[in-house]
Amino acid sequence: MHLHEVLFGVPLLIGVLLVFGAALGLAGFESDVETSAETEADGEGLGSVLGLGRVPLGVVVMLLTLLFGAAGMMSFAVASVWLSPPLALLVAWLSGAFFSLYGTRASSRLLARLVPSVETYASAKIDLVGEPGTVLVVLGPDEVVLRVVDRGGAELRVRGLTAARVQPGEAMLLTHFEKTRDAYRVEQLTALD
């Protein structure tokens, strides 16, 4: 077995196993925003760029491993025709890293748009307007994920849009639901007092 087969084949195999695990329901790909909140509290790190907080961690890992392994294998096959094996391995590793990072970023953004961002099992989305929430994750300068408890006592995670600079743990009020963006306009509770 050659070094390039191990370097790119193992991540590719792990990614394929994660896909089968997800298809069979064996892998836990439920969204756990609180886990990503602990690692990416500022919303500007690598996890935020890759889509943590928007899609489950398991999906991000699956995309990273599949894309790194596949891009590395293909790049090595092409580069080894013209370059020496060590140089071809370096080119394959760099292209695998590049395609896995940017491919995961693009794929997670697409998945975040396709997967519902609001968990509403007991309430209609409009029913949450006027409810308080707590910021779990800051996704960007104007976007947050909040924990909200609806009138039925169900704990929900919703996407909020705000003009204020906020930190995880701050109390917010859901003031308006924007149907086109599938998100809530939120304001700081202290600003309303």
Secondary structure, DSSP 8 states (H G I E B T S, - for coil): --HHHHHHHHHHHHHHHHHHHHHHT-S-----HHHHHHH-TTS-SHHHHHTBTTB-HHHHHHHHHHHHHHHHHHHHHHHHHHS-HHHHHHHHHHHHHHHHHHHHHHHHHHHHHHS-SS--SSS-GGGGTT-EEEEEEE-SSSEEEEEEE-TTS-EEEEEEE-SS---TT-EEEEEEEETTTTEEEEEEHHHH-
